[in-house]
Amino acid sequence: MKYLHSDFLLPNKTAQRLYHEVAAEQPIIDYHCHLPPEEVAGDVGFKSITDIWLGGDHYKWRAMRAAGESEELVTGDAEPKDKFLAWARTVPQTLRNPLHHWTHLELKRCFDCDLVLGPDTAEEIWELTNAKLAESDFTTQKILKQFDVRVVGTTDDPADSLEHHAAFAKSGHPTKMCPTYRPDKAMITTDLDAWNAWTDKLGDVSEKKLDSAADLIDALKQRHDFFHEHGCRLTDHGLESCPCLPCSDSEAAAIFKKLRNGDAPSADESEQWMTYILQQVGRWNAEKGWTMQFHIGPIRNNNSRLSKKLGPDAGFDSMLDEPIARKTIALLDSLASEDALPKCIFYHVNPTMLYPFATLMGSFQDGKTAGKMQLGSGWWHVDTLDGMRTQIETLSSVGLLSQFVGMLTDSRSFLSYPRHEYFRRLLCNIIGTDVEAGLIPDDKSLLDNLVSGICYENADRYFGFPK
């Protein structure tokens, strides 16, 4: 049978109908990714398949290292073609890893190429893909249009100018690019020089002199308002674990003064400071109807030698296995007790933590906003068939799959949109298999609404992006 054939992942007639007639035609809301706004606004092209495929992709980098390829060919200064040939040598070794599926779905959907990548086909694929990339219709904006991406949510620092979002908004492109407010640099105080430099930058962009914790909070609020004007409807928070240690205004003032003086805070003070800012942002989100995303659980930069050499996000992160429920509940309850708990999406990079999240969420659904608390799609190390299935099964077992806001790419690559197809095929597989087994009614309207909701309509309703 042809690899990645039209009924790939669709084992029965119900799954096939749901995918081909319902899921496949749905637009995409990619509400969380790491695409560079300047490349979207600039409608840039790409010099080679290496640039668009391997640049910044730590999933591929990890696989290449595991396959024995030298760092020179992974993140070093080797020629682009040599890096591509190293990836071509690696791909045959990725069988049963999603990288094999992603690679070939991208070749099929983006380059109309059915070849299976390996050393024997590398030259042909190199020539074919680079010829396509050289065409005038292979640019960032045209890729978004090709995949019918209605909204792309970038990840942005509060001190960002959002100039590229403003420029793109004037372009008339059918995709809306919305910023996401990510105040991690305000919260994380492990590097005092970096924290103080960032605080100075925040003061400059907000035109405020930040002499106190209250000044910093005012500046963050001003930027929150500014982001809202530019279409932002989500915040994002990358956390090793959820903090919750109460912090009064006077305690925050003392911690701020300590940080500004270059004095390292205690562990408790660091947690208090993070809690203080998260609670402030949560209140602003609730006021504006925004959604708060919690990305929890990575242990970052495990390989200290290579992390020091190559920097963050280079493929040296793994899963945390520490408990998460008590402090997450305490943080949510501190906001809920003020009636200031916003919509929330919880992602954990460790799939064993999904049941704790899925069950604690149920305590904070409020009967006003359908699906207010969301169990996020399989993220990072678990956006695999097994990881996505685990997330769907967990949510289905103790929550409402029907309210799920669906897939996101969480990617830095413009070629990642076939991952939505990957997810949709698996979703139809799971639902179709249950129908065939008599576990779900074979009701066309019920099934179609379920699938179209998860693929697009739930996210469109839930996030409230400006039209």
N, C-alpha and C positions, 0 to 999 in steps of 0.2 A: 504494500500500500504506500502511496506517495507520502513523503514526510510532510507534516503539517497540512494535511489535506483539508478540504472544506468543512468536514465534520470532525476535525481535530477536537478532542476532549468532549465530544457530544455522542454518548454511547447509545442513545435510543431516540425514537421518533419525537417524543415530547421535548427532550433537550434540544434536538435539532430545530424543531419549529420555534421554540422560544428564542433561540439565538438568532436564527436567520430572519424571522419575521418581526421580532421585537427588539432584542438587545442590540443587534448589529447596527440598526438605524438610529440609535440614540446619540445625541450630541454628547460632548464631554465637558464636564466642569472639573478642571484640575485644580482643586482648591488649595493644594499645598505642594509646592515644588521649589526648586532652587535654580530655575532658569535666570540668567543674568538679564535684568531689565534693559540694560543698554544694548544688548544684542537683539532683543525683541524690537525695541524702538528703532534701532539702526537698520533693521531688515538685512542683517549681515548674511553673507554666504560663507562657505567653508573651503579651505585650500585642499583638503584631502580627507579621505575616510578616517584617517588617524585622528585628525582634529576633532571631528564631530563624534567619533565613536569611543576613543580612548582617553581623550583629554578630560581629566577630573573624575573618571569613573573608577572609584575604588573597589567596586564589585569585581571588575575585570582585573584590576591590579592584584587583588588578593589571589585570584585564580592563577594569574601568570606567575606570581612568586611561588605558589604551591606546585606549579608545573616545572619549576626549576629555571625560569627565565631570569636573567640578571636584572638588577635594578636599573641599569643603564637603558634597558629595553622597556622598562615599565614606566618610570618617571624621569629617567635621565635624559641625556642630550643626544641619544641615538637618532639617526635619520627617521623621518616619519614612515617610510616604507619598511625599514627594519623593525620598527615597533609593530606595524601591522602584521608582518610575517611572523613575529613572535606570538601575536594573538592568534593567528591562523594555526600555529603549532599547538596552541593551548586548547582551542575550541574542541577538537575531538576528544580531549580528556575531560570535558565538562558534561558528559552524558549523565542525565538524571539531575543535573544542577539546572536551575531555571535559566542560567546564562545561555545554555544551548538553545532553548526555546526562544528566548528574547532575541538572540543574535539572528536567528533565521526568520523569525517574524518580522524583524526590522528589515532584513534583506528583501523579503517578499513584499511588504507593504510600502516601504519607502523607495526601493530600487527595482521593484518588479523582477527580482532575482530568485530563482528556485534552486540555485546551486547550494550544496552543503559545503560550508567553509572548512578547509583543511589545507595542508601543505600542497596537495595536488591541484587545488582549485584557487589557491591564493592569488596567483598572478592574474587570472581571468577576473576574479572578483575585484581586485585592486583597480584594474583598468575600467571595468564596468561602473563601479561606484564612483570613481573619480570623474568619469565622463558625465555622469548624472549630476554630480555636485557642481560641475563647471557650467551647467545650464542656468539660464537666468531665472528660471522658476523654482530653483532649489535654494530658498532663503528661509530665514527663521519665520517670517510672517506667512509665507506661503505654506510652510509645514503646518502651522496652526490652522490655517484655512482648510488644508487638505483633510485634516482629521476632525474638522468641525468642532474645534475647541471654542466653546462659548465664553468661558472664563478661565484665566490662568492666574493663580494666586502665588505671587513671588514671596520671598522671605526677606524682610527689610529691617534695618536698624532704626530706632527712633530718631537718630541723628542724620539719617539719609535725607537728601534734598527732594527725592521723588521726581526729579526733573525728567527722567526718562518715562515715567508713568504719565506725566503731564503731556509730554511730546507725543507719546503713542495714542493717548486719548483723542488727540486732534487729527489722527491719521485716517479715520473713517473705517478702519479695519473691523470686521465683524467680531473678532475676539476682544473681550474686555480684560485688560491686565490690571489686577487689583493688588495693592501692596498688602503685606501682612506685618503687623507690628510685633517685633521680637525684642523685648527689652533685656535679654540675657546679660548684656554687658553692664547694665545698671545693677544687676542682682549679684553677679559673681565677683567675689573679691579676693580670689586666690593670688592674683597678680596685681599688686597695688599700683605699680607704675602704669600698667595698661588701664586699670580702672580710673586713675586720676587723669590720664590723657583723654580717655573717652568722656569723662565728666566735663573736662574743659571744652571738648568738641560739642557736647550737648549744650553747654552754656553759649557757645558761639552761635550755633544754628538757631537757638531759641532767643538769642539776644538778651540773655539774662546773666547776671553775676550770681554764681551758685555758691553762696556762703553758708548754706544750711541745708539740712535734710528737707525742710519745707520748700526751699528754693528748687531743689532737685525734683521734688514731686510736682511742683508747679510747672517746671519745664517739661517733664514727662507728660503731664496732662495737656499742655499746649501742643505737643507733638501728636498726642493721641487725637486731639481735635483736628489737627492738620491732616493726619492720615485719613480720618473719616471723610474729609472734604474730597480726598483723592480716591474714594471708593473702597477704602479698607473696611472690612467687616469681621476680621479675625485677628486674634493675637496668637503667638506661638511661644512656647516655653520649653527649652531643652534642659532637662533635669536628670541628674543621676538618680535622685529620689525626691519625693515630694517633701518640702519642708513645712513645718508648722510649729513654730515656737513664738508665742505671743510677744509683740514688740509695741510698746507705747510710743507716743510721739516724742516724749522726752528721752526714751532709750534710743530711738532712731536718731535724734539730734546728736546724742553722745557718740554713737557709732559713726555717723557721718564725719564728725570732727576728727575722730581717730583715723578714719580712712584718709581724710584730706591731709593729715599730718604725716602720713606714710607709716603709721603704726599698724601692725598686723592685728586684725580682730581675733578674738577667741573663736573656737568652733561654734559655741552657742551664739555669739554675736553675729557670726556669718549667717547662721540659720535664721536668726531674728530678722536680719536685714532682708534676706530673700523673702521671708514670710511677709514682711511689711510692704514690700513692693508688689508682690503677687496679690495681696489683698486690695491694694489701691487700684491696680489694673483691673482686677475682677469687678470692683464697684463701677469703674468707668464702662467696662464692657456691658454690664447689666443695664446701665442707664441708656446705652446706645443700641442695645439689642445685638451686640457682637457675640461671636463664639470664641471661647478660650480653648486652645489646643495644648495638651500636656503630652510632650514626647519624653517618656521616662525610661530609664533603665540601662543606658549604655555605660560601660567602663571605657573611657577614652584613652588613647595614646599608650596602650599597654607596652609596646616595644619602645622603651625610652631612648635607645640609641638611634633608631631610625626615625622616631617621632621628632627628636631634636634636629635631625638632619633635614627631614622633609616637611615638617610642620603638621598641623591637624588635618583631619579628613583625608588621610593618605592610605587608609585601610588597616589601621592598627587598633580598632575598637571591637569590643565584644559585649556579652550580655551580663548584666548584674543579676545576682540571685538572692538579694536581700529582701525582706518583707516590705510591703508597700501600703497595706490597708490602713493601719491606724492613723498615720499622719495625713494621708490623703483624705480620709473621712474627716479628720479634725479641721483641715483647711476648708473643705467644702462646707462643713457645718458652721464655721466661723462666718462665712458669707451668707449662708442660708438663714442663719439666725437674724441677720439684718435685712432679710428679703433682698439680698444683693448678689445672689448666685447667678452668674450668666449661663448661657448654653455652654456645654463643655464636650470636648472630644478627648478620649483617653487612648493613648497608644503606649504599649510596652513592648520593648524589643525582645523580651523573654516571654514565650508563649505560655509558660506555666503560670504567669501572672494574670492571664486573661479572665479566668473565673473570679478571682478576687475583685477585679475591676468591674466585670459585668454585674456582679451581685451588689457591690457597694453603690453602683450607679442607680440601681432600682430604689434606693433610699432617698434619692434626690430628684426623681421625676416629680414634676409639680402639678400635673393635671391641667396645665395651661398651654404649654408648648409641647406638641407631639414630638417625641424623641429628643427631648431637651438634653438628656445625658446620652452620649454616643460612645460605643466601643469602636475605636478607629480600626480601619482596615489593617491587614498584615503589613508590618512596617520593617524596613531595613533587612535584617537577616531572616525575617519571616514573611516577606512578600513572595513566597514560594507557593507551589500548589498545596503542599502540606500546611504551611502557615496560614494561607488564606482560608483553606478549608477549616482549620482549627478555629479561626476567628468567627467564621460563619456558623459553625456548629455551636460554639459557645454562646454567641449572641442569640441564636435560635432557641437554645435550651432554656435560657433564663431571662430573655428580653424579647424585643420585638424586631425580628429581621425586617419586617415590613416598613419600619421607620428608618432603616440604615441609609446613611448618605453616600455609601459606596466608595469606590476606588479613587486613589490619587497616585501620581507618579513618584513624588518625593525625589525627583531626579534633577540632575544638572544637564541632562542630554535632551536635545530636541528630537531625538529619534525614539524616545521612550513611550510614545503614545500607543503603540501596539500592546503595552502592558494592560491598558484598559480592555482591549479585546481578550487578552489572556484571562483577566479576572471575570469578564462577562461570560466567556465560554465555561469556566469552572462553575459560576453561579447557575447557569442553565443546566449544567451537568448534575449538580446537587438537587435542584428542584425537579428536573425531569426524572431523575432516578427515583426520587421519593414518590412522584406521581405514578410511575410504572409499578412501584411496589405497593401501591394502595395506601401510602402514608399521607398523601395530600390529595384533595379532591381534584378530579380532572375537569376543572371549571375554567374555560378559556379566559373569560373576563377577569376572574380572580388572579389567575397566573400571569396574565399579561400586565395587569396593574402592578403586581408585585415586582416583576422584572423591570418594567420601565421606571418604576419608582426608585429602585435601588441604583439603576444605571444613570439616571439623570434627574427625574422630577423631584425626588426628596431633597437633593442638594440644592436645586433651584429654589425650592420653597424655604428650606431651612436657613440658608445663609443670608438671604435677602440682599444679594448684590444689587447695586443700582442698575437699572435698565438703561 
